[in-house]
Amino acid sequence: MRSVHTYENNGYIVIRGLFSPDELNPIHDILLSFHENWLLENTEFYQSHAINSAYITQKGILPSKDRIKLFNFISDEKIHKALSENVSDNLAFMGTQIFFDPLNKKQKNYWHRDIQYNTLTLDEQKAIFDKQNALHVRIPLKDENGIEIVPGTHKRWDTEEEFDTRMEQNGKLKHHDLMGGKTLRLQKGDMLIFSANMIHRGLYGKDRFAFDLLFSDPIPEILKFLPDDCVPDEADLDKLQNNAVFKRSMAVKQTQ
Ligand SMILES: O=C(O)CCC(=O)C(=O)O
C-alpha cells in the first residue's frame, strides 16, 4: 500500500540520511566562507532583521571552482531522483538561499506562503497557489528544528485562523501559533522538500544553518525572479553531472 506520508498529500517530505558528511562538508565550507563575507557586506541588514541570504551562485561572488561545486551539488542525481519521484521530473532551478537565525533574539517569525510576496492580488494567489510547483529543498548543515509547516496547505486555502494570522487581522499576529503547525526535526544529512506555497514559518534561536535550493515549474511567471547570472555559463554546463535543471531555466529565460 502506498504511504499516505507523501509530498502530494502533505506538501512536504523528509528524506533521512541522504547525504554523508563527506558529501556535505565541502559544500558546508564553501557556504561558511560565503556567509562570513555576506555578514561583512550586509552588517546593517543582519543587525536589523535578516534571516537569510540569497543568490549564492551569482557570478563573481564565489571562486569559480566553488561555484561549479555548488552547481554540481544542486544538480546531484540523488536530489533529482527524489524530486522526480515525489514532485515532478520537469523542474527548473530558480535560486539558492542560506537560512540562519536573526541576530536579535527577540525577533518574531512569520507564517506565510511565498506566493504572497510577489505582486499578485489575493484572488490571483488563490487561483494558482495549488497549480504551480515552487519548492524549497532544504539541506540542513546542522541538526535543527528551524522550520514549521502546516501539512496539506499546499492544496487547500487558509482556514479563518490561518488567514487572520498571516494577514495580522482580527487580533492575530503573524507569529501566533497555528493549530495545525508541525515542527520538523532535521539532522545534517537529511533533505527536506517543501512547497513554497504552503503555510510555513522559520523557527529561530535553535542555531540553524541550512542551504535551500529553490526549484519550480519551468514557467516565466516564477523564473523572472531568477537573475540571469545565477545560472552556469554555457561553457560550464558540460562540467555538470546533470545540467537539465539549469537548461530548463535558461530556456525559459531566453524567451523573456
Ligand atoms: O525558514 C524560514 O525562515 C522560512 C523559510 C522560507 O521558506 C521563507 O522565508 O520563504
The ligand as an SDF file (V2000), in Angstrom:
LIG
                    3D

 10  9  0  0  0  0  0  0  0  0999 V2000
   12.9780   29.0770    7.3600 O   0  0  0  0  0  0  0  0  0  0  0  0
   12.4540   30.1750    7.2910 C   0  0  0  0  0  0  0  0  0  0  0  0
   12.8180   31.1510    7.9620 O   0  0  0  0  0  0  0  0  0  0  0  0
   11.3210   30.3780    6.3610 C   0  0  0  0  0  0  0  0  0  0  0  0
   11.6340   29.7210    5.1230 C   0  0  0  0  0  0  0  0  0  0  0  0
   11.0450   30.2220    3.9130 C   0  0  0  0  0  0  0  0  0  0  0  0
   10.7230   29.4210    3.1210 O   0  0  0  0  0  0  0  0  0  0  0  0
   10.8050   31.5630    3.5040 C   0  0  0  0  0  0  0  0  0  0  0  0
   11.1060   32.5310    4.1830 O   0  0  0  0  0  0  0  0  0  0  0  0
   10.2400   31.6620    2.4200 O   0  0  0  0  0  0  0  0  0  0  0  0
  1  2  2  0
  2  3  1  0
  2  4  1  0
  4  5  1  0
  5  6  1  0
  6  7  2  0
  6  8  1  0
  8  9  2  0
  8 10  1  0
M  END
$$$$
